[in-house]
C-alpha cells in the first residue's frame, strides 16, 4: 500500500471518530458515514468504508454491528467507545488513526 493510501485511511478513520463524537447518541450507520467520507473529498467505495469501520472496531475505537434496514439492505451501525472518544479528545492516541489537529 502506498503512503498516500495509508494516510487517506488514517484520515478517514479520524473523520469517522470525530463525526461519531458529534452525534448525540455516538452512533451512525455506514451509509451516512460513506456520505461524510465523500463530502471530505475522499470518494471511496462502500466496501472501503466498511473496511475502515472494521479496523476501528479491531482497535476498540468503535463497536460495530450489522442490521438489516428496510429499503437499504444490510448496513453497519458504528457506536463510539471510550477508546475512540479518548483519541478524539487527545487523552490517548491510537496507532493507525491520524491524531486530531490543534484547534485554531
C-alpha positions in Angstrom: 0.0 0.0 0.0 1.3 3.5 -0.8 1.9 6.0 1.9 -0.8 8.2 0.3 -3.4 5.4 0.6 -2.3 4.8 4.2 -2.6 8.5 5.0 -6.1 8.5 3.4 -7.2 5.6 5.6 -5.8 7.2 8.7 -7.5 10.5 7.9 -10.8 8.8 7.2 -10.7 6.9 10.5 -10.2 10.2 12.3 -13.1 11.7 10.4 -15.3 8.8 11.3 -14.4 9.0 15.0 -14.9 12.8 15.1 -18.3 12.6 13.5 -19.4 9.8 15.8 -18.3 12.0 18.7 -20.5 14.8 17.4 -23.6 12.7 17.4 -25.9 12.9 20.5 -26.0 9.1 20.7 -22.5 8.5 19.4 -23.9 6.3 16.5 -24.1 6.4 12.8 -24.8 3.9 10.0 -22.3 3.0 7.3 -24.4 4.8 4.6 -24.2 8.1 6.5 -20.5 7.5 7.1 -19.9 7.0 3.4 -21.6 10.3 2.6 -19.4 12.0 5.2 -16.2 10.5 3.6 -17.5 11.6 0.1 -18.1 15.2 1.4 -14.5 15.3 2.6 -13.3 14.6 -1.0 -12.4 11.0 -0.4 -14.6 9.3 -2.9 -14.3 5.7 -1.9 -16.5 2.6 -2.3 -18.8 1.3 0.4 -16.5 -1.7 0.9 -13.6 0.6 1.5 -15.6 2.5 4.2 -16.7 -0.8 5.7 -13.0 -1.9 5.9 -12.2 1.3 7.8 -15.1 0.6 10.2 -13.8 -3.0 10.8 -10.3 -1.6 11.5 -11.7 0.9 14.0 -13.6 -2.0 15.6 -10.4 -4.0 15.8 -8.7 -1.0 17.5 -11.5 -0.9 20.1 -12.4 2.6 19.0 -16.0 1.6 17.9 -18.4 -1.2 18.4 -19.7 -2.4 15.1 -22.9 -4.4 14.4 -24.9 -5.2 11.3 -28.5 -4.5 10.9 -31.0 -5.0 8.0 -32.9 -1.8 7.3 -36.0 -1.9 5.0 -35.2 -0.5 1.6 -31.5 -0.2 2.4 -30.4 -3.8 3.0 -27.7 -4.7 5.4 -25.8 -1.8 6.9 -23.2 -1.5 9.7 -24.0 0.6 12.8 -20.9 2.1 14.4 -21.0 3.2 18.1 -18.1 5.2 19.5 -16.4 3.7 22.5 -14.4 5.3 25.3 -11.2 4.4 23.5 -12.4 6.2 20.3 -13.6 9.3 22.3 -10.2 9.3 24.1 -8.5 9.6 20.7 -10.7 12.4 19.5 -10.2 14.3 22.8 -6.4 13.5 22.8 -6.4 11.6 26.0 -4.8 8.5 24.4 -3.9 8.3 20.7 -4.4 5.2 18.5 -1.9 4.0 16.0 -3.5 3.8 12.6 -5.6 6.9 13.1 -4.5 10.4 12.3 -4.1 12.4 15.5 -6.6 15.3 15.9 -5.2 18.7 14.9 -5.0 21.7 17.3 -8.0 24.0 17.1 -7.3 27.5 15.8 
